[in-house]
Amino acid sequence: PRTSGPPLTWTRATELGALLLGTGIVTLLLFQTRLRLEYLVLPIIAITAWRFRQRGAAPTALIASGVAIWSAVHGAGSLATETLFEKMVTLQAFNVSLALASFVLSAFIETHERKEELARLYLAEKLANQSKTAFLNMAAHELRTPISVLNGYLSMMADGSLGPDGGKRAIEILSGKTRELKSMVDQLLEAARADASPRPHAVGRIDLRDVVQQAVDRARPRADLLDAEIATALAVDAVPVEADAAQLARILDNLINNGLTYTIRPPQLSISVLSEGGRAIVRVVDNGVGIPASEWEHVFERFHRGNDPEFRTVPGTGLGLYISRQLADGHHGRLVIERSEVGVGTTFALDLRLAAANISLPIGGWVREGIPEDSRPARAEEDRVEALTQ
């Protein structure tokens, strides 16, 4: 914990010098009057002790005390008519007041700062322990099922209880569970890398429309299996960004996969790309179960899993959205929940900086599956919301 206040920069050194000079001048002026006003210097002493702790309190008190002694020796102001004994008593009382106002106050402030920093360290350690506990609980819960399946099938293969025709099916199941385990380990490693260095690695100028379209193409096979619909609304003009294409793909894959997973209806997703005020915006709208407003920020925390009993059995580490936000932050962008209504769906928005000056979209500058090219953006947006709320 700090014991001497913040570092003494040139700016703070200049401020300290001004306070010391002001203390000397004010003390001298106060001792020049016959009124007993010398104690009015104490607020300046207190300010110096508050701003600079011990390093400011000691020289300020020394300067004020030195000016007081000089005034007593030369019989200035109210000290001119006092006897030697009266001057000594006045100086002693004044110096004790300086000590109480400077050293005691600076010590109190430093002690208070130590307590605050210890409280911050304690809270940080407590949060770290909670994170470790959450990780252990997640690992024990999520890894237990695939490991149990692996162990069970390997045991049956070893004792020959699967029969002659069960080997192929067992290998398929073992392969699937192995991929599940690998996905969990990959997410843990990716979360660790995002914590250590969230900045993009392979930055290049890319068209955000291409990244979105490729993410949709990757999701098509799973969407077809789920009888899901994925609609896209892409700006006709390019939406250039300076970014790591692989990391943006990771963000979009997470958002799309969540939209396909966390719904009790046939999934319907709408993904739009446009430029607004020098920013590139990607919106992913789903018709999932929705997220309560109190959970909007918590879903981006590490190991966070929803409490909906419908999805307790969905495998996962609770790291997808956490990693996505870290990657967005690394691009000086934002990943937020724009809108969410329980039972209706959620809108996620990825906001990135355009690589060039503002790109104005012409009216009707959208291409959407099933909608004519000359449709206006507002029309496309209204149709999208209407389809998702049905």
LOVOPA-467596 format. One record per residue: residue in three letters; x, y, z of N, C-alpha, C in turn. Coordinates in steps of 0.02 Angstrom, whole numbers, plus 50000, padded with zeros to 5 digits. Layout:
// residues N
ALAXYZXYZXYZ ...
//
This chain:
// residues 390
PRO500414994050000500005000050000500435006350000 ARG500175011849971500555017949967500615021050036 THR501185024350049501285027850111501465035150100 SER501585037250040501795044050026501385047449972 GLY500805044849957500365047949909500555046249838 PRO500205049249789500345047849719501045050049699 PRO501315047549643501975049549620502015057049609 LEU502605059949622502705067249616502915068949545 THR502425070349503502565072349434502755079749432 TRP502935082149372503115089249365502515093649383 THR501935091649362501335095649377501215095949452 ARG501265090149485501155090049558501715093549594 ALA502325093149569502885096649600502775104249597 THR502525106649539502375113749533501825115849581 GLU501315111549588500775113049634501035113249706 LEU501465108549724501755108449792502175114749804 GLY502575116549753502985122649761502555128749772 ALA501995129249735501545134949742501235135049812 LEU501045129249838500755128949905501265130849958 LEU501885128549950502405130449998502535137949998 LEU502585140749937502685147949932502095151749961 GLY501485149449945500885152749972500855152350047 THR501075146650075501075145850148501535150950180 GLY502135151850151502615156650179502345163750175 ILE502055165650117501815172550108501225173850154 VAL500735169150157500145170250199500335170550273 THR500795166150294501005166350364501335172950381 LEU501765175450336502105181850348501605187450353 LEU501115187650307500605192950309500185192550373 LEU500015186550395499605185850455499975188150517 PHE500635187150518501025189250576501185196750574 GLN501035200050519501165207250515500605211450545 THR500025208450555499465212150584499435211150659 ARG499165216150693499105215650766498515211250787 LEU498095209450740497555204750755497835197650759 ARG497565193450802497815186650810497505182150757 LEU497765182750695497495178950638497965173650612 GLU498525172450648499035167850622498765160750611 TYR498235158950647497975152050640497565151050576 LEU497465156450539497125155650475497555152150423 VAL498195151050439498625147250393498495139750397 LEU498135137650448498015130450458497625127250400 PRO497125130650370496795127450312497275125950255 ILE497775130450244498265129050191498685123050210 ILE498865122550273499255116750297498845110350286 ALA498195110550302497775104650294497715102650221 ILE497635107650175497585106150104498225102850079 THR498795105550101499435102650080499515095550105 ALA499325094350168499375087550195498905082750158 TRP498315085150138497835080950101498085079450031 ARG498375084449998498595083449929499245079549924 PHE499715080649973500385077849965500615073550023 ARG500155072350071500305067950127500915070550165 GLN501335066050189501895067850232502415072150196 ARG502525070650131503035074350094502845081750085 GLY502195083350089501995090250085501885093350154 ALA501675089250202501525091850269502155094250305 ALA502695090450300503305092050337503605098750315 PRO503745099850250504045106350232503565112150242 THR502915111050234502435116550245502435118750318 ALA502415113950363502445115650434503105118950452 LEU503655116750421504305119650435504335126950412 ILE504055128350353504065135250327503645139750372 ALA503035137550390502605141550433502925142850501 SER503245137650528503575138450592504165143250588 GLY504545142650533505115147150524504905154450518 VAL504355155750481504095162650475503865165150543 ALA503545160850582503315162850648503895164650693 ILE504435160750692505025162250733505345168850711 TRP505395169950646505675176250620505265182150644 SER504595181450641504155186850663504235188250737 ALA504335182850777504415183850849505085187250864 VAL505605185350829506265188350840506255195850823 HIS505915197550768505895204550746505305208450774 GLY504905205250816504355208750849503835211350801 ALA503655207150752503175209250701502465208350725 GLY502025212950703501315212250715501115211750787 SER500715206850804500465206050872501005204050921 LEU501585201850896502125199750940502555205650964 ALA502425211550936502845217350952502775219451024 THR502205218851055502095221151123502135215651175 GLU502285209351154502295203751201502985203151233 THR502985200551293503615199151326503925192851296 LEU504555191451317504895185651291504525179251310 PHE504265178851372503905172951393503265172151352 GLU502905177751340502295177351300502435175151228 LYS502995177651200503175175551133503315168051129 MET503675165451181503835158251182503195154051187 VAL502725156251229502105152551235501715152751170 THR501695158651137501335159351074501635154851021 LEU502305154951017502645150750966502525143350980 GLN502565141251043502465134151060501755132051040 ALA501255136151058500565134451041500465134250966 PHE500775138950930500705139150857501035132950826 ASN501625131050848501975125350820501615118750835 VAL501325118150895500935112150911500325111750865 SER500005117450852499435117550807499635115450737 LEU500225117750714500475115750648500575108150645 ALA500875105450699501005098250699500355094250697 LEU499865096550736499225092950736498875093450669 ALA498915099350638498565100450575498905096950516 SER499565096150520499935093250463500075085850473 PHE500465084150522500685077250530500105072550549 VAL499675074750594499115070450614498635069350556 LEU498485074850520498025074250463498315069850408 SER498965070950392499275066850340499305059550361 ALA499435058250424499445051250448498755048150444 PHE498245052050461497565049450457497375047750385 ILE497555052250338497395050950267497755044750242 GLU498405044150259498785038350237498505031950266 THR498295032150329498005026150360497345024350326 HIS496945029350309496315028150274496445025150205 GLU496955027650170497125024950104497365017750110 ARG497765016250161497985009350171497385004750180 LYS496905006850221496305002750233495925001650167 GLU495865007050128495505006350064495865001650017 GLU496525002150014496904997749968496884990549992 LEU496924989550058496864982750085496174979950069 ALA495654984250073494974981950056494934980049982 ARG495264984049939495264982449867495634975849854 LEU496204974949888496574968749880496174962749904 TYR495824963749960495414958249986494854956649938 LEU494534961849910493994960749863494254957249800 ALA494844959449776495124956349716495274948949729 GLU495544947449789495694940449805495044936449812 LYS494534939649841493894936149848493594934649780 LEU493624939449734493354938349667493754932949631 ALA494424933049641494834927849610494654920949636 ASN494534920549702494334914049730493654911849705 GLN493194916749698492534915049671492594912649599 SER493044915849561493144913749491493434906649489 LYS493904905249533494194898449536493654893349554 THR493244895249604492704890649624492214889549567 ALA492044894949532491584894249474491894889849421 PHE492544890649410492874886449360492864879149380 LEU493024877749443493034870849467492334867749463 ASN491824871649482491134869049477490944867649405 MET491124872449361490964871449290491334865349262 ALA491984864849279492374859249253492094852649278 ALA491934852449343491674846149371491004844349339 HIS490594849349326489924847949298489954846249224 GLU490314850349185490314849649113490754843949089 LEU491304842649124491764837349102491544830449126 ARG491144830249178490954823849206490554819549156 THR490084822849121489654818949075490044815849018 PRO490434819748979490804816448924491324811448949 ILE491634812749006492134807949032491794801549053 SER491204802149084490834796149104490634791949043 VAL490414795448989490234791848928490844788348898 LEU491404791948895492024789048869492224782948910 ASN492204783648976492404778149019491934772149011 GLY491274773549006490794768048999490894764148935 TYR490954767648879491024764148815491704760648809 LEU492224763648836492874760348834492864753948876 SER492504754148932492454748148974492064742648937 MET491514744648902491124739648866491524736848807 MET491924741048774492344738648719492874733948745 ALA493134735348806493654731148833493394724148852 ASP492784723848880492524717248901492104713848847 GLY492034717148788491684713948732490934713748738 SER490654717848782489924717648793489534721448740 LEU489874725048696489514728748643489274724148587 GLY489584718448581489384713948527489754715648462 PRO489674711548412490054712548350489834718748311 ASP489214720948319488974726648280488974733248319 GLY489184733048381489144739148422489764743448419 GLY490304740848389490924744548390490894751048351 LYS490594750948291490564757048250490174762548285 ARG489604760748313489194765748349489564768548409 ALA489924764148444490304766448503490854771348483 ILE491184769948427491714774348404491424781148384 GLU490834781248353490524787548336490364791748398 ILE490104788348450489944791848511490574794348545 LEU491094790048547491724792148577492024798048540 SER491974797948474492244803448435491864809948450 GLY491204809548456490804815548471490974818348539 LYS491034814048589491204816448656491914819248659 THR492364816348620493044818948617493054825948588 ARG492644827048535492594833748507492304838648557 GLU491824836348596491524840548647492034842648699 LEU492444837848721492974839448769493474844248739 LYS493664843148676494134847648642493854854648637 SER493204855348624492894861948619492934865548686 MET492814861948741492854865048807493564867348822 VAL494054863048807494744864948820494954870848777 ASP494724870848714494884876548670494594883048696 GLN493984882748724493684888848751494074891248812 LEU494294886648854494684888648912495344891948891 LEU495674889048841496294891948817496174898648784 GLU495634899248747495484905548714495314911048765 ALA494964909148818494824913948871495464916348904 ALA495934911648915496574913548945496964918248899 ARG496954916848834497304921248786496964928048783 ALA496304928148787495954934548785496104938748847 ASP496184935548905496374939148966497074941948960 ALA497534937848932498234939948928498344945248875 SER498024944448817498134949248762497514949348718 PRO497034953748734496414953948694496494957448627 ARG497074960248613497164963948551497174959048492 PRO496934961348434496944957048374497654955748352 HIS497754949848322498434947848302498554949048227 ALA498124946848185498214947448112497734952748085 VAL497904959048093497464964448074497534965847999 GLY496984966647966496974968347895496334971947878 ARG496334974947820495734978447797495254973347766 ILE494664972747795494184967747772493504970947764 ASP493084967747725492394969947716491974966047766 LEU491654969547811491274966247865490714962047837 ARG490454963847777489924959847747490164952747732 ASP490794952247709491064945647693491124941247755 VAL491344944347811491424940547873490754937947896 VAL490234942147892489564940147913489304934547867 GLN489384935347802489124930347756489474923647767 GLN490124923747779490484917447792490244914147856 ALA490104918247908489844915447970489164912247960 VAL488744915447919488084912547904488164906047865 ASP488624905947817488744899747779488974894047824 ARG489404895647873489624890347919489054887647961 ALA488574892047976488014889948019487464886347981 ARG487474886647914486924883847875486794876447889 PRO487314872147890487184865047902486814863747967 ARG487024867048021486674866148085485974869048081 ALA485904874848049485244877948042484764873448004 ASP485014870147953484584865547915484354859647958 LEU484804857148000484624851648044484084853648094 LEU484104859948115483624862448165483004865548133 ASP482974865348066482424868448030482394875948047 ALA482974879148051483024886148070483054890648008 GLU482864896948018482904901947966483414907247985 ILE483864908847938484354914247949484284919147892 ALA484044925147908483974930447858484544935447866 THR484774938247811485324943147813485104949547779 ALA485334955047805485224961647775485894965147772 LEU486204965047713486884967547704486884973947663 ALA487284978747685487334985047648487614983647579 VAL487364987347528487614986447460488334988847455 ASP488494994647484489174997147484489594993347535 ALA490244993347522490704989847567490694993047637 VAL490804988847688490854991147757491554989247782 PRO492054993247766492754991347781492934992547854 VAL493294987847882493554988547950494264985947951 GLU494674988647996495344985948009495274981148068 ALA495314974648054495164969848107495494963148092 ASP495474958848142495694951948135495084947848114 ALA495084945448052494494941948025494324935848067 ALA494834932148090494714926048128494364927648195 GLN494564933248227494254934948290493534937448280 LEU493414941248228492724943348214492294937248198 ALA492584932448161492214926248146492034922648211 ARG492484922748259492354919448323491764922748359 ILE491744929448358491194933048389490524931248357 LEU490514931448290489884930148255489674922848263 ASP490144918248263489974911148273489644910248341 ASN489904913448393489604912848459488894915548460 LEU488794921448430488124924548431487624920348392 ILE487834917848334487374913848293487224907148327 ASN487734903848353487624897448386487174898148447 ASN487264903648485486814904848542486094905748518 GLY486014909448464485344910548438485014904048414 LEU485414899448388485144892948367485004888248425 THR485344889448481485304884748537484754886648588 TYR484754892948609484344894948666483664897448644 THR483274892948616482594894448597482174888148602 ILE481534888948618481084883148622480654882748561 ARG480744887448514480384887448451480874886048394 PRO480624884648335481084884148278481494890548272 PRO482154890148273482554896248276482454900648214 GLN482424907148226482394912148174482894917648191 LEU483374918748146483894923748158483884928848100 SER484024934948118484104940248068484754943848082 ILE485194944348032485854947348041485924953047991 SER486064959048017486134964847974486814968047982 VAL487064971247929487694974847929487574981647897 LEU487774987047931487704993647903488214998247935 SER488285004247907488725009347935488305015047961 GLU488475017348022488105022848053488595027548086 GLY488635033748060489045038848093489775036848102 GLY490075033948051490775032048056490895025548092 ARG490375021948107490435015448142490125010048099 ALA490395004048106490124998148072489724994148124 ILE489104992748109488654989448157488414982748129 VAL488504977548169488214970948153487704969448207 ARG487094968048186486564966148234486344959048221 VAL486324955148274486084948248271485454947848314 VAL484894946548281484244946248315483994939048314 ASP483794936548372483534929648376482844929648407 ASN482524923948404481854923248435481904918348494 GLY482444918948531482564914448587482154916148649 VAL482374913348705481994914148767482054921048796 GLY482534925048773482634931748799483034931848863 ILE483274937748880483704938648939483414944148982 PRO483284942949047483034948249090483524954149093 ALA483264960149101483684966149101484224965849155 SER484074962649211484564962149264485164957749247 GLU485094953749193485624949149174486024951649113 TRP485854957449086486154959649023486914960049027 GLU487184962349083487904962849090488214956449117 HIS487834952749156488104946649186488234941249134 VAL487864941349078487974936049028488664936648996 PHE488994942449004489664943348975490214941549025 GLU490024939049083490524937149133490774930049121 ARG491364928649148491644921949140491224916749176 PHE491134911049143490794905149171490064906449187 HIS489774911749159489074913149174488624908449132 ARG488174905149166487684900949133486984903149155 GLY486514903049108485834904849124485514899949172 ASN484984902249205484634898049254484004894749227 ASP483884895549161483284892549132483344884949134 PRO482874881449167482924874149172482874870649104 GLU482604874049053482544871048987483224869548957 PHE483744873148980484404872648947484954870448996 ARG484754867349051485244865049099485704859749069 THR485444855849022485834850248994486254852448933 VAL486204858648913486604861048856487324861448877 PRO487784857848843488484858048863488784864948847 GLY489274866848888489604873248877489994875448938 THR490434880148928490864882648982490634889349010 GLY490154892548977489954899248999490474904548982 LEU490884903248930491414907848911491294911148844 GLY490804908948806490724911348738490634918848734 LEU490154921648770490034928848768490584932748801 TYR490894929848853491464933148885492034934148835 ILE492204928748799492734929048749492544934048694 SER491914933848673491694938348619491774945648639 ARG491574947348700491654954348721492384956248727 GLN492804951748752493514953348757493804954648687 LEU493614950648639493864951548570493604958148541 ALA492984959848555492704966148531493074972048563 ASP493204971648628493574976948662494274977748633 GLY494584972048614495244972348585495264975948519 HIS494694976248484494644979948421494394987148432 HIS494404989448495494134996048512493404996648492 GLY493054991048498492344990948482491934989248543 ARG491294987648532490844986048587490394980248565 LEU490264975948612489764970648603489264971348660 VAL488634972948642488134974248693487474970948674 ILE487034970548724486344968548711485944974948700 GLU485684975848640485294981748625484574981148650 ARG484304975248643483614974048663483524966748679 SER483124965348730482964958448746482314958348785 GLU481884953748766481244952948800481134945548812 VAL480994943848873480904936848892480314933948852 GLY480444928248819479944924948779479884927548708 VAL480254932848691480214935848624480874935048587 GLY481424937148617482074936548584482554942048607 THR483144941848577483694946348597484024949248535 THR484244955448541484644958748489485334960348517 PHE485844957148488486534958748504486804963448451 ALA487204968348471487504973148425488254973248434 LEU488614972248379489344972748377489514979248342 ASP489844983748377489994990548353490744991148343 LEU490964992448281491674993048264491794999648228 ARG492425001848229492605008048195492725006648121 LEU492425010948078492535010248006493265011747989 ALA493525008347939494215009347919494305015747879 ALA493765018547851493815024647810493305029647835 ALA493235035147797492745040247816492045037347810 ASN491575041047835490875038747834490675036447765 ILE490345030847761490085028147698489335028947699 SER489075033147656488355034247655488005028847615 LEU487495026047645487115020847611486535023947573 PRO486455022347510485885025047473485245021947498 ILE484695025547486484045022847505483935016447465 GLY483755011247502483665004847468484305001047462 GLY484845003347498485485000047492485534993847534 TRP485084989247527485084983147566484954977247520 VAL485224971547538485074965247503484854960347556 ARG484274957647549484024952847599483684947147564 GLU483794941247591483484935347562482724936047563 GLY482424935347505481694935547502481394942447499 ILE481824947847498481564954647496481874958047435 PRO481494961647395481764964947335482314969747354 GLU482774970747306483364974847319483184982147331 ASP482624984447306482444991447314482044992847378 SER482024987847423481674988947487482074993647529 ARG481744997847567482085002547609482314999147673 PRO482855001847706483074998847770482534998647822 ALA482135003847826481615003847878481114998247865 ARG480944997047802480484991647785480794984847804 ALA481424984047789481754977647806481764976647881 GLU481894982047919481914981447992481234979748019 GLU480704982947993480034981548017479834974348003 ASP479994971947943479824965047926480194960147971 ARG480824961847985481224957348027480924956748096 VAL480764962448127480474962348195479804958748195 GLU479394960048143478734956848140478804949348134 ALA479284946948095479364939748086479594936448151 LEU480024939848188480294936848249479794936748306 THR479314941248304478844941548360478214937448348 GLN478164934348290477584930148276477634923448312 
//
